[in-house]
Amino acid sequence: MADHEGERRSLERERELYLRLLELSGEDDISRFLTDALALIVETSGATRGYIELYDPADRSDEPRWWLAEGFTDTELAAAREYLSSRIIAKALASGELVESASAVHDLRYADLESVQRNDIRGVLCARIGRDEPIGVLYLEGADAAFGEADRRRCLAFARYVGPFAVRVVARHRACVGGDPTLPLRAKLAVDLLVGRSSAIAEILEKIIEWADDDVPVLLQGPHGVGKDLIGAMLHANGGRRGGPFVRVSCAGLEVPELERALLGDAVHGGGAVARAEGGVLFLEHLHEVPQQFQPALAELLEVGRYRAGGFGRSRRADVRVIASTELDLGRLARGDAFDPGLARALAARTLVVPPLTARLDDISPLAQHFCARTCDRDSLPPLRLSGGALRILEAQEWPGNARELEGVVARATRLVASRGGSIVEAQHLFPDDLDGVPEDDLTWQEATRRFQRRFLIKVLYECDWSIIKVAKRLGVARSHVYNLIQSFGLQRTGSGS
């Protein structure tokens, strides 16, 4: 009975290992994949130190392309890699079998290796990653005694499971490096503020390169939080007026007298934003909120480059380039007599539509990583990173607030993990689990969506008797995504679905 129970627990641990590796398989960043994978096997095997290396199948070199160690100092690692590559790894690669030693320091096979004796290396396990063709190697060291049978099984299971995942990660890495359409465009820019690798970002960069050096007015159209201000700043920083000022004015909520004073100035307050932007760029935010009575004055500024200080007297020449942003389609507003046709026409030639984040899924992961790093830098926190599962969950969410909302979620989770002394932001840190008692009126869109998703997932899990295959089919998603959601919501099977 005891043996049967032990076998059952062993199979459950192996299944858990597989599920956690399955989560990592969504990674397209090899460094994160190696870090998470090595931490997982070191944790579950009871090893004190570990080393993993991967080879690029497209590279004919015998040297590993990527490698990572845990628990080694730099000096120890240099010595370890020397004896590993010459003996232990070489044997594991050649035989494809598990290489082990109960105590390497007493093992005659390594008696001539000074580093083994000097570092008093005891229990050792080394397994080849890749069944038919080796794609990597895993090496583990124990503390004072040999690894047990359960540890050996776990090491072999890890090597068996991680092999296909490693192949996918390497392939995706190669595709990203060779297929990022933004890379050649970024090389042409002096200042690059946009984060992302989608085709939409590539199109925006193309327009920045094409439009930066002339003075034709530009309209940036897109929903709140997509980064229109960054695009405006890049047009200025990469253009012929980069040596001049960049003056931002928000038109939101301003009545005609306030807007006139802010832009054109008056006798009491002096010159306005147009005068301050002389020789540079005037960036007008929320242009659709400009009162219609004032729109002809802006049309004159854009069409003939002149304005009247204080709204009266002789017109003056304006040596500025105007870049404006809006959340609405100005052409459609003009056709409905809700916007000045002359102003809409002056901006129509150079209109750049910035798509929402939901149309740029390839940008979510790099943006999230950027926001995590920026939060650490701004708040003087130790370096943190997002796990593969956290990134997959972020990619699965809707972001009505776009990049700005994403930044808020990632920044909050980063500070939470740092306050607890952690180093990795996991899926459960991104969204609170204790929302059931919060009134709906107090929930954000994201929180309300998460509450519905959690309740609906629980309902479907119990209707399908927690069969992940059935749940995935019912929801129309991949099984790996179901596992990610279960982990994100911190769900565990209990007696009922209540």
Long-range contacts (C-beta under 8 A, 24 or more apart in sequence): 10-150, 10-153, 13-44, 13-150, 13-154, 14-153, 14-154, 14-157, 17-41, 17-44, 17-154, 17-157, 17-158, 17-161, 18-157, 18-161, 19-483, 21-158, 21-161, 21-162, 21-165, 22-165, 22-480, 22-483, 23-388, 23-389, 23-392, 23-480, 23-483, 23-484, 23-487, 24-165, 24-388, 24-389, 25-165, 25-168, 25-169, 25-480, 26-388, 26-389, 26-391, 26-392, 26-480, 26-484, 27-169, 27-172, 27-388, 27-391, 28-169, 28-172, 28-173, 28-176, 28-365, 29-173, 30-54, 30-66, 30-169, 30-170, 30-173, 31-66, 31-68, 32-385, 32-387, 32-388, 33-165, 33-166, 33-169, 33-388, 34-66, 34-67, 34-68, 35-68, 35-385, 36-387, 36-388, 36-424, 37-158, 37-162, 38-68, 38-69, 38-70, 39-70, 40-158, 41-138, 41-140, 41-154, 41-155, 41-158, 42-70, 42-71, 42-140, 44-154, 45-125, 45-140, 45-147, 45-151, 45-154, 45-155, 45-158, 46-142, 46-147, 46-151, 47-125, 47-140, 47-141, 47-142, 47-147, 47-151, 48-141, 48-142, 48-143, 49-140, 49-141, 50-138, 50-139, 50-140, 50-141, 51-77, 51-80, 51-81, 51-84, 51-138, 51-139, 51-140, 52-129, 52-136, 52-137, 52-138, 52-139, 53-89, 53-136, 53-137, 54-129, 54-135, 54-136, 54-166, 54-170, 55-134, 55-135, 55-136, 56-170, 56-174, 57-133, 57-135, 57-167, 57-170, 58-174, 64-136, 64-137, 71-141, 76-119, 79-115, 79-118, 79-119, 80-115, 80-119, 82-115, 83-110, 83-113, 83-115, 83-116, 84-126, 84-139, 87-113, 88-124, 88-126, 88-139, 89-126, 89-137, 89-139, 91-126, 92-126, 92-127, 92-128, 92-137, 93-128, 93-134, 93-137, 95-128, 96-128, 96-131, 96-134, 97-128, 98-125, 98-126, 98-127, 98-152, 98-155, 98-156, 99-124, 99-125, 99-126, 99-127, 100-124, 100-125, 100-126, 100-146, 100-147, 100-152, 101-146, 102-145, 102-146, 103-146, 122-146, 123-147, 125-151, 125-152, 125-155, 127-155, 127-156, 127-158, 127-159, 128-159, 129-159, 129-162, 129-163, 129-166, 130-163, 130-166, 130-167, 131-160, 131-163, 135-163, 135-166, 135-167, 135-170, 136-163, 136-166, 138-162, 185-209, 189-234, 189-238, 190-237, 190-238, 190-242, 191-233, 191-234, 191-237, 191-238, 191-242, 192-234, 193-230, 193-233, 193-234, 193-237, 194-227, 194-230, 194-231, 194-234, 195-363, 195-366, 195-367, 195-370, 196-360, 196-362, 196-363, 196-366, 196-367, 197-362, 197-363, 197-366, 198-360, 198-361, 198-362, 198-363, 199-362, 200-354, 200-355, 200-359, 200-360, 200-363, 201-360, 201-363, 204-231, 204-352, 204-354, 207-352, 208-234, 208-235, 208-238, 209-238, 211-235, 211-350, 212-238, 212-239, 212-240, 213-239, 213-240, 214-239, 214-240, 215-241, 215-321, 216-321, 216-349, 216-350, 217-302, 217-321, 217-322, 217-323, 217-324, 217-346, 217-347, 217-350, 218-322, 218-323, 218-324, 218-347, 218-350, 218-351, 218-352, 219-287, 219-323, 219-324, 219-325, 219-326, 219-330, 219-347, 219-348, 219-350, 219-351, 219-352, 220-323, 220-324, 220-325, 220-326, 220-352, 220-354, 221-325, 221-326, 221-327, 221-328, 221-329, 221-330, 221-351, 221-352, 221-353, 221-354, 222-325, 222-327, 222-353, 222-354, 222-355, 222-356, 223-327, 223-356, 223-402, 224-327, 224-401, 224-402, 224-404, 225-357, 225-401, 225-402, 225-403, 225-404, 225-405, 226-354, 226-355, 226-356, 226-357, 226-402, 226-403, 227-354, 227-402, 227-403, 228-285, 228-325, 228-354, 229-283, 229-285, 229-325, 231-352, 231-354, 232-281, 232-283, 232-323, 232-325, 233-283, 235-281, 235-323, 236-280, 236-281, 236-283, 236-321, 236-323, 239-281, 239-321, 241-279, 241-280, 241-281, 241-321, 243-279, 243-280, 244-277, 244-278, 244-279, 244-280, 244-281, 245-276, 245-277, 245-278, 245-279, 245-280, 245-281, 246-277, 246-280, 246-281, 246-283, 247-273, 247-276, 247-277, 247-280, 247-281, 247-282, 247-283, 248-283, 248-285, 249-273, 249-282, 249-283, 249-284, 249-285, 250-285, 250-286, 251-284, 251-285, 251-286, 251-287, 251-289, 251-290, 252-285, 252-286, 252-289, 253-289, 254-289, 254-290, 254-291, 255-291, 256-291, 256-293, 256-294, 259-290, 259-291, 259-294, 260-294, 260-297, 260-310, 260-311, 263-298, 263-307, 264-297, 264-307, 264-308, 264-309, 264-310, 264-311, 265-309, 265-310, 266-309, 266-310, 266-311, 267-310, 271-309, 272-309, 274-301, 274-307, 274-318, 274-320, 275-309, 277-320, 278-318, 278-319, 278-320, 279-319, 279-320, 280-320, 280-321, 281-320, 281-321, 281-322, 281-323, 282-320, 282-321, 282-322, 282-323, 283-323, 283-324, 283-325, 284-322, 284-323, 284-324, 284-325, 285-324, 285-325, 286-325, 286-326, 286-327, 287-324, 287-325, 287-326, 287-330, 287-347, 288-326, 288-327, 288-328, 288-330, 288-333, 288-339, 292-338, 292-339, 292-340, 295-339, 295-340, 295-342, 295-343, 296-340, 296-342, 296-343, 298-340, 298-343, 299-340, 299-342, 299-343, 299-346, 302-343, 302-346, 302-347, 303-342, 303-346, 356-399, 356-402, 357-399, 357-402, 357-403, 357-406, 358-398, 358-399, 361-395, 364-391, 364-394, 364-395, 364-399, 364-406, 365-391, 365-394, 365-395, 367-403, 367-406, 367-407, 368-394, 368-406, 368-410, 371-406, 371-407, 371-410, 371-411, 371-414, 372-410, 372-411, 372-414, 372-425, 375-410, 375-411, 375-414, 375-415, 376-414, 376-418, 379-415, 379-418, 381-414, 381-415, 381-418, 382-418, 382-423, 383-423, 384-414, 384-417, 384-418, 384-422, 384-423, 384-424, 384-425, 385-423, 385-424, 385-425, 386-410, 386-424, 386-425, 387-424, 387-425, 387-426, 387-427, 389-426, 389-427, 389-484, 389-487, 389-488, 390-425, 390-426, 390-427, 390-429, 390-430, 392-427, 392-480, 392-481, 392-484, 393-427, 393-430, 393-431, 393-484, 393-485, 393-488, 394-430, 396-481, 396-484, 396-485, 397-446, 397-449, 398-445, 398-446, 398-449, 399-446, 400-445, 401-445, 401-446, 405-446, 409-446, 426-487, 427-484, 427-487, 427-488, 428-487, 428-488, 428-489, 428-490, 430-488, 431-488, 433-489, 433-490, 453-485, 453-489, 454-489, 454-491, 457-485, 457-486, 457-489, 457-491, 458-491, 458-497, 459-497, 461-486, 461-491, 461-493, 461-497, 462-496, 462-497, 463-497, 466-493
